[in-house]
Amino acid sequence: MKVSLRPFLLYRNTKKPRIEEKTMTSDDKIPSPDSQAIRLQKYLAQCGFGSRRRCESLIAEGRVQVNGQVVTTLGSKVIPGRDHVVVGGQRVALPPKKVYYAFHKPRGYVTTARDELGRQTIYDLLRSLPTKVFPVGRLDKDSEGLLLLTNDGELAHRLMHPRHGVEKEYRVEVRGEVTPASCERMCLGVEKDGITYKAAQAKILKRARETTLLRIVLTEGKKRHIRRMCEGLGYRVVRLIRVREGPIKLGDLQPGKVRPLTPKEIEALYAETA
């Protein structure tokens, strides 16, 4: 598969900062009296370290240092450009520009940056992007379709937060003949291994000899949500494609390809989570 992307530039500080191994407690305070001070997890999200929830985990795990001190307090604040923030031994800074892409994830790729099993990751296809980005949410290895990529941690957090109810639409092919009653069950909730999986919408699009094609819309996303919901009703998913996230559609974007979002699409994403 050929992927035509722009040159990749990754910011990296080769100087290893000298870090004092001191854990900061709630009694310690980072000097940040100015009104420019922002919460540390928000700053990390803006720097491209993922959603705010992911950044909170980095802090709680003790992987973040500020001004030479390990910080584990989520309420800590920093002043961008003044306080020295280090994650995993590498100095971080605000990205020069926020970027937004639509990516067609092919089947067979995982969405993590590194895989302990040595499987192919989406980053193998994104090396030519000019800015470090991360996916908004995930698609499992056997799923395909639309993934939004960005370095805007604030927007990613809003898109993934359940209270915004951002729709994700899928085309799902399952083995067996799905009935309207089964679609209704999906919308009411299906229990599997003690967890309830629910669809916002479920509709039969087409029946073949041995399979049924469904349109399923989610407004929440548990791990392997659609697959386990279908398994709970006795159906095995044979193909799963995400075709829309909020106002952004997959369209005719080919597998492995990426395109920048238009200003109108970016504005629509913000409006979706306002």
N, C-alpha and C positions, 0 to 999 in steps of 0.2 A: 504493500500500500504506500503510495507516495503522498507526502504532505508538503504543501508549499506554504511556508510561513516566513515571516520577516526575521531578520537577524536577532539573536538572543543576547541580551546584556544583563548580567547578574551582578548586583552590587555586593561586594564583599570587602570587608576591612581585613587586611592581612596582618595587622598589628594585634597581637593578643593582649588584651587589657589585663592589668594587674588587679586581681580581685581579692579583697580582704574577706576571709571566710567568717563572716559574722552574720548571724540571722537577725533580721530586723523584727522587732516585736511591735505590738500596738502602742507601746510607750515611746518608740522612736519615731521621729518625723523627718521626712525629706523636706529640705527647705524649698518651699514653693508658695510664698506669700502673695504672689502676683495673681491677678485675675486670669492670666493665661494658663494657669494650672489646670490640667485635666486628669481624670482617673487613669491609672496605669493600664488597666485592661482596655480602655478605649484607645489609648495611645498605641498599644501593641496591635490592636485591630486595624488602626489607620496605617500602621507600618507594614501591613500585609501578612500578619501571623495567623490569620483566620478569623472566624467569628468571635464575638466578644466572649461567648461561653468557652470557646477553645482557649482564648487568652487568659481567662480566669483560671483554667486548669493549669496552664503554664506557671502562673504565679503561685497557686496553691501547692504545686509540686516542688517549689523552691528552685525553679530553673531561671529565674529572672533576678538580676542585680541592678540596683540603682545607686550610682555614686559609690561603687565598691562594696555595697552591702546587699546581702540576699534579702529579698522582699517576699513575704508570704501574706501580707495584709491586703485584701482586695480593695479597701478604701483608700489606699495610698495614692497620692497625686504627684505628677511630674510636670515640669515646664519644658515643652519641646524646644530643642536647640540649646538649652542650658544644662539640664540634668543629663548625666551619662547613663544610658540604659543598655544593658547587655543581656542577651539571651543565648544560652549555650556557649558562652565564651566569645560571642560575636557582637560587636557594637551595632546597634540598630538606629535607624533614622527614618524620618517620614519619606515615603516615596515621592519622586518629583511630580508625578501626575497620576491621577486615578484612571484606571483603564477597565473596560468592560467588553467581554467577548461572549459569543455563542459558539459552542463546540459540540460537534457530533461525536460522542464517545462510541467507538466501535465495540462490538462484543469481544470478550477475551482480555480486556484491560481492567485493572483495578484503579481506584481513584486516589489511593494513598501515594505519597511522594516516594516512599521506599517500601518494598515488600520483603518480609523475612523469608518467604518461600521462593523468591527470585522470579516472581511472575512479572509480566509486562505491566507498566503503569502508564497512565495517561501522559505523564511528564516525558515519557520517551517520544511522544508525538508533539510536545510543546517546547522543545529546546530552542526553537528559533524565535520565540516570542521576545519582544524587546524588554519586557518588564516581568518581574516575578509575580505570578498570580496563584490563586487557589480556587478550587471548585466551590460553588454554593451548594452544599449538600453533597449527596453521593448517589452513584448508581453501582450496583454490585457487578461483579466480574461478568456474569452472564447476561446482564442487561445492556441496553444500548440507547442512543438517542441524545436529547438535548441536555447539556450541562452548561450552566453559566459560570464564567471564569472572571475573576476580578481581583484587585488588590484593595478594594474598598470594604474593609471589615465591618464598618457600620451598616452599610446597605445589606451585606451578607447576613448579618445578625437579624436585621428586620425581616428579610425574606424568609428566613428559617424559623422565626419565632411563631409558635402556634396561634398567638392572639391575632395575628394579621390574616390568617387563613388564606394564604396565597395558594391558588389552585395549581396542581401539577396534573397534566393530562397524559394518559398512556393508551397505547394500542397493545392489547394483551391477547395472545393466542394460547388457548388452553386445550388440553386433550379431553375429549368428551363433549357431550351435548349439554350446554348450559341452558337452564330454563329461566323464564322471567322471575319465577319464585326465588331462584338462587341469586339473581341480581338484587332483588328486594332484600334478601338476607344480608348481602354485602353492605347495603346502605344502613341496615339496622345494627350490624355488628356481628362478627364471627369470632368465636373464641378458639384459640389454638395454644396449647401448652400454658393455659392460665392467663393468656394475654388476649385482649379484645382488639381486633383489627376491623376498621370501618372505612367504607368508601363514601365520598360525598355524592358521587353519581356512578352508576353502573348500567351499561346498556349493551344489548346484543347488536352487533353490526352485521355479522355474516356467519353463516353456518356452512361448514364443509363436511366431507364424508366422516372424518374422524376428529375434527377440531371445531372450535367456535372462536370467532374473533370478537373481542369485547372492547368497548370504550370505557375506561375507568378514570375517574377524577378523584384525587386525594387533596385534602387540606391539612393533613398531618402526615408525618412520615416515620414510622417505626422501622426497625431493621428488617429487611426483606418483607415489607408490609404486604404487598400484593401477592407475592408467592405464598406466604403463610395463610393469608385470607382465603386464597383459592384452595390451598391444601385442606383447610378446615372444612371445605364443602366437597372435598373429594376430587378436585380438579388439579391436574399438574400443568404448570405453565411451561410452554415450549418456546415462547418468544415474548419479550417484553421491551417495548420501545417508548421512551418519553418523547412526546411530540410538542409539548407546550409547558412553559412555566410562567405563570402570571400572564402578562401580555406578550411574552416572547415566544415565537413559534419556531419549530425546527425547520419547517419549509423544505426546500430542496437541497439543504446543506448536506454534503456527502460525508460518509463515515471518515473520521480522521481529520476532517477539515475544520477550520476555525474562521470566524469573521468578526470584526468589531461591531458592536451595537451602534446604532445611529443615535444622535442626540435625542430624537423623538422617543426611541425605545428606552433610553436611560431615564428620561423624564417620566415615562409611563411606569417604570419600575418603582421610582420614588413615590409616585402618586398611589401605586398599589399598596404601599406600606405606610402611607401618611396617617 
